[in-house]
Amino acid sequence: MTVITRQECRQWDQDDPLAELRSGFSLPDGVIYLDGNSLGAMPSQALSQVYQTVERDWGLGLIKSWNNAGWFDLPYSLGDRIAPLIGAAAGEVVVTDSTSINLYKVLAAALKLRPDRKVILLESSNFPTNNYIAQGLIAQLKTDYSIRYAEAGEIVDAINDDLAAVCLTQVHYKTGRLLDMHSITEKTHDAGAISIWDLCHSAGAMEVNLNTSGVDFAIGCTYKYLNGGPGSPAYLFMATRLHNQVQQPLTGWWGHADPFAFERDYRPATGISQMLSGTQPIVSLALVEKGLEIFNQVNTRALREKSMRMGQLLIDLVGQRCSAYGFDLISPEQAEQRGSQVSFVHKHSYAIMQALITEGVIGDFRAPDTVRFGIAPLYIRYTDIWDAIDILDRVMSSGSWQRFDAPEPGPEKPQPPGSGRQSIKVT
């Protein structure tokens, strides 16, 4: 294997057609940020947008800004910005609520579309909240609904004509494994079931083709690769062919046909509007807009190509520099089968990630033994990958990781979401 040098990586950065986009982000000096698959970096315009929304629109415009500043239309206008990134059409996406709440809505809607079927298919190792939401929904229904669990290699065989819905995540949160959306959705429809896809770890880092694949519903977050800010609202896709066919369960006033008529009884709005529930978080929505504006300059195919090349670079460098240290790759080796992250297992993963963070490389720890490196192609450079693995080599060869204790199990010291930083005590 040819040894990859930092000079080669510098040349790739110079030739990178997406290199200019890095300037659109506020990144701290001395930090290599490989956790954008958990929380995206801050767009440079975020602070000015906060000022605009809080100081001027709210502070001076007051309630008039619902109209004058376009607040009321934000769920729709932002949804239309996201639509081309996920292969959807205008009017098929709204930005609203959280991923979990939106999943509850679309799962309930899917079950209503198939009232004679009682089984939901989920991936057992999926990000847990997806399974929890489905479990909570069927517990509320108090009938004979059930969940069938399958892993990646079992999914196609697990799809049959007793399923009401197949609910899957395109890119696995821990391993980065990429599912074949088109073929699985086709099998789902052949079985007469409804397809639901979670795009949290794919949208904004790769091409997504919902309509080409015939997907029925999709949900996703905006705070990872879309850079909307911590806890920013999620989005919900419903294919046009399903509009006005089913009512989602969280029938709040924003989803009413005439919300300002203040009628006693609910009448659903038409189209995608019916998927809204309550009043929207305007400051957070305004920040989402700053993250999405950067994508105006982006070709998603070029984004995907850079992501795959960077992922391969990271894998090759770990193989060249760190093969003696006991890292086992759990992400797919083939770039076409992998999302925009690379994960390894190691028996001392927690301590290793703490040592990396101390050295300025922010990656991710996932219990019990996974180190995860997210690649956000909008702002990560090839030299960042090279430098990160150079630091990993130094951390391992020096033994500096041994200064960090493993996390204690149990509720007293939970892992903070997303970063693998030092555990915090909850009182």
Long-range contacts (C-beta under 8 A, 24 or more apart in sequence): 1-316, 1-319, 1-320, 3-320, 4-313, 4-316, 4-317, 4-320, 4-386, 6-383, 6-386, 6-387, 6-390, 9-313, 9-381, 9-382, 9-383, 9-385, 9-386, 10-382, 10-383, 12-309, 12-382, 13-381, 13-382, 13-383, 16-306, 16-381, 16-382, 17-302, 18-298, 18-302, 18-303, 18-306, 18-377, 18-378, 19-381, 20-297, 21-294, 21-297, 21-298, 21-378, 21-379, 22-378, 22-379, 22-381, 24-294, 24-378, 24-379, 25-227, 25-294, 25-378, 25-379, 27-379, 30-360, 31-360, 31-361, 31-362, 32-360, 32-361, 32-362, 32-384, 32-387, 32-388, 32-391, 33-362, 33-376, 33-379, 33-380, 34-361, 34-362, 34-363, 34-364, 34-373, 34-374, 34-375, 34-380, 34-384, 34-388, 35-362, 35-363, 35-364, 35-374, 35-418, 35-419, 36-224, 36-225, 36-227, 36-374, 36-375, 36-376, 36-379, 36-380, 37-201, 37-205, 37-224, 37-225, 37-339, 37-340, 37-341, 37-364, 37-372, 37-374, 37-375, 37-376, 38-224, 38-364, 38-374, 38-417, 38-418, 38-419, 39-223, 39-224, 39-230, 39-418, 39-419, 40-204, 40-223, 40-224, 40-225, 40-226, 40-227, 40-228, 40-291, 40-376, 41-227, 41-376, 41-379, 42-227, 42-229, 43-227, 43-290, 43-291, 43-293, 43-294, 45-290, 45-293, 46-229, 46-287, 46-290, 46-291, 49-286, 49-287, 49-289, 49-290, 50-283, 50-286, 50-287, 52-286, 53-282, 53-283, 53-286, 54-283, 58-282, 71-280, 71-282, 71-285, 74-280, 74-282, 74-285, 74-286, 74-289, 75-276, 75-280, 75-285, 76-272, 76-273, 77-289, 78-235, 78-285, 78-288, 78-289, 78-292, 79-235, 79-272, 81-289, 81-292, 81-293, 81-295, 82-203, 82-222, 82-226, 82-235, 82-292, 83-237, 85-203, 85-204, 85-208, 85-226, 85-295, 85-300, 86-199, 86-203, 86-208, 86-210, 86-218, 86-220, 86-237, 87-207, 87-208, 87-209, 87-210, 87-211, 87-212, 87-213, 88-210, 88-211, 88-218, 88-237, 89-211, 89-240, 91-240, 91-271, 91-272, 92-211, 92-237, 92-238, 92-239, 92-240, 92-272, 93-235, 93-236, 93-237, 93-272, 94-235, 94-236, 94-272, 94-273, 94-275, 94-276, 95-222, 95-233, 95-234, 95-235, 95-285, 95-288, 96-233, 96-234, 96-235, 96-236, 96-254, 96-275, 96-276, 96-277, 96-280, 97-233, 97-234, 97-236, 97-277, 98-221, 98-231, 98-233, 98-234, 99-129, 99-198, 99-200, 99-219, 99-220, 99-221, 99-234, 100-129, 100-132, 100-133, 101-234, 101-250, 101-277, 102-219, 102-234, 102-235, 102-236, 102-275, 103-129, 103-130, 103-133, 103-134, 103-167, 103-196, 103-198, 103-219, 104-133, 104-136, 104-137, 104-249, 104-250, 105-236, 105-248, 105-249, 105-250, 105-275, 105-277, 106-196, 106-217, 106-218, 106-219, 106-236, 106-238, 106-248, 107-133, 107-134, 107-137, 107-165, 107-167, 107-196, 108-137, 108-248, 108-249, 109-217, 109-238, 109-242, 109-246, 109-247, 109-248, 109-249, 110-164, 110-165, 110-167, 110-194, 110-196, 110-216, 110-217, 111-137, 111-141, 111-145, 111-164, 111-165, 112-246, 112-247, 113-164, 113-194, 113-242, 113-245, 113-246, 114-164, 114-165, 114-192, 114-193, 114-194, 117-162, 117-163, 117-164, 117-192, 117-193, 118-143, 118-144, 118-145, 118-146, 118-162, 118-164, 119-145, 119-146, 119-147, 119-148, 119-162, 119-163, 119-164, 120-145, 120-146, 120-147, 120-148, 120-163, 120-164, 120-165, 120-166, 120-167, 121-147, 121-148, 121-149, 121-150, 121-155, 121-158, 121-159, 121-163, 121-165, 121-166, 121-167, 121-168, 121-193, 122-147, 122-148, 122-149, 122-150, 122-167, 122-168, 123-149, 123-150, 123-151, 123-152, 123-155, 123-168, 123-169, 123-172, 124-149, 124-150, 124-151, 125-151, 125-172, 125-174, 126-168, 126-169, 126-172, 126-173, 126-198, 127-169, 127-173, 127-198, 127-200, 130-167, 130-169, 130-198, 134-167, 152-177, 152-179, 155-179, 155-184, 156-183, 156-184, 156-187, 159-184, 159-187, 159-188, 159-191, 159-193, 160-191, 161-191, 161-192, 161-193, 163-188, 163-191, 163-192, 163-193, 164-193, 164-194, 165-193, 165-194, 165-195, 165-196, 166-193, 166-194, 166-195, 166-196, 167-196, 167-197, 167-198, 168-196, 168-197, 168-198, 169-197, 169-198, 169-200, 169-201, 170-197, 170-198, 170-199, 170-201, 170-202, 170-208, 170-339, 171-200, 171-201, 171-202, 171-206, 171-339, 171-340, 171-341, 172-201, 172-339, 173-200, 173-201, 173-366, 174-330, 174-343, 174-366, 174-370, 174-372, 175-330, 175-331, 175-332, 175-343, 176-201, 176-331, 176-332, 176-338, 176-339, 176-340, 176-341, 176-342, 176-343, 176-372, 177-331, 177-332, 177-337, 177-338, 177-339, 178-202, 178-332, 178-336, 178-337, 178-338, 178-339, 181-208, 181-209, 181-213, 181-215, 182-209, 182-212, 182-213, 182-214, 185-213, 185-214, 185-215, 186-213, 186-214, 189-214, 200-224, 201-225, 201-339, 201-340, 201-341, 202-339, 202-340, 204-295, 205-303, 205-304, 205-307, 205-339, 205-340, 205-375, 205-376, 205-377, 206-300, 206-303, 206-304, 206-307, 206-339, 206-340, 207-300, 207-301, 207-303, 207-304, 210-237, 210-239, 211-239, 214-239, 215-239, 216-242, 217-242, 222-288, 222-291, 222-292, 225-340, 225-376, 225-378, 226-288, 226-291, 226-292, 226-295, 227-290, 227-291, 227-294, 227-378, 228-284, 228-287, 228-288, 228-291, 228-292, 229-284, 229-287, 229-288, 229-291, 231-284, 232-284, 232-285, 232-287, 232-288, 232-291, 233-280, 233-281, 233-284, 233-285, 233-288, 236-272, 236-275, 238-272, 238-275, 243-270, 243-271, 243-272, 243-274, 244-268, 244-270, 244-271, 244-274, 247-274, 248-274, 248-275, 250-277, 251-277, 252-276, 252-277, 252-278, 253-278, 253-279, 254-278, 254-279, 254-280, 294-378, 298-378, 303-377, 303-378, 306-377, 307-340, 307-375, 307-377, 308-335, 308-336, 308-338, 309-335, 310-375, 310-377, 310-380, 310-382, 310-385, 311-335, 311-338, 311-340, 311-341, 311-342, 311-375, 313-382, 313-385, 313-386, 314-342, 314-373, 314-375, 314-385, 314-388, 314-389, 315-342, 317-385, 317-386, 317-389, 318-344, 318-389, 318-392, 321-389, 321-390, 321-392, 321-393, 322-389, 322-392, 322-393, 322-396, 325-396, 327-371, 330-370, 340-374, 340-375, 340-376, 340-377, 341-372, 341-373, 341-374, 341-375, 342-372, 342-373, 342-375, 343-370, 343-371, 343-372, 343-373, 344-370, 344-371, 345-369, 345-370, 345-371, 346-371, 348-401, 348-406, 350-404, 350-406, 350-407, 350-420, 351-401, 351-402, 351-403, 351-404, 351-405, 351-406, 352-392, 352-395, 352-396, 352-401, 353-420, 354-401, 354-404, 354-420, 354-421, 354-422, 355-395, 355-400, 355-401, 355-403, 355-404, 356-388, 356-391, 356-392, 356-395, 357-419, 357-420, 357-421, 358-400, 359-391, 359-394, 359-395, 360-391, 361-387, 361-388, 361-391, 361-392, 362-419, 363-388, 363-420, 364-418, 364-419, 364-420, 365-415, 365-420, 366-420, 367-407, 367-415, 371-420
